[in-house]
Amino acid sequence: MNAHKIVLLFSGGVESTCLLYMYLRKGWLVYPVYIKAGYPWEAFELENAKSLWLYTKKKHKNLMPLRVLPAINPERVSRRKHDKNLFIPLRNINLIAMAGNYALLKGIEYVAIGSLGIRN
């Protein structure tokens, strides 16, 4: 029997980690993807995502390698002003599109994203 495969947008945050464990426990082959767009917080976020991936890989054989994909020119993004109320237009659509492209190249039919919610 072939296991289901899924590409998971993985930042190491609460939402993506919950999805990661849900699919792993269901027996899916999970292909975690981190999209790197050059935001100031990414080094810290990616370091935590890698640590969590290493910890989880020891317990779950169905966890595939963490892939880091570039999104856009980091120099343009890092020059933007960032504050605690940061709003990034169309961010989730862009993330899903990139993960979808990766899934297509790997022959995987499913993509998952954990989202913080909708901004008013």
Steps between C-alpha positions, in 0.01 A plus 500: 500500500636843404495770764342835423750779435464865593710814467472701820594865531705477818626791708528320833215712636198365685273460197748331267635278779148381588440414135837326481421271793143439384613373160794304642273322746261414217792331322537750214839568344551865590725722290559818704585817309626831638463797264779754551403852390762707681300626797703606805358225724575211264841401637354442846185336364692268268743401775205398719330318212818301433536409869140385518543303177809321642318413821194375313698300241639282782146386580334492157645315202233649273645852537690598188789753489423866569534697177574872502378678188574862403196719439602845377801728502591533872662841449169655396313343792754587769480868411132516586403648834390224738303553817285294736190562284667374183260412221638318197252516210423164335763324710311172547403483133865543403610236750237253378594565137868427569418189704258391227771531239736293715225240550438485126869441432502218760175346371318575826128583492457668839626823659430612858539840664438604858376857519474746786160613375349789314599856572219752538 
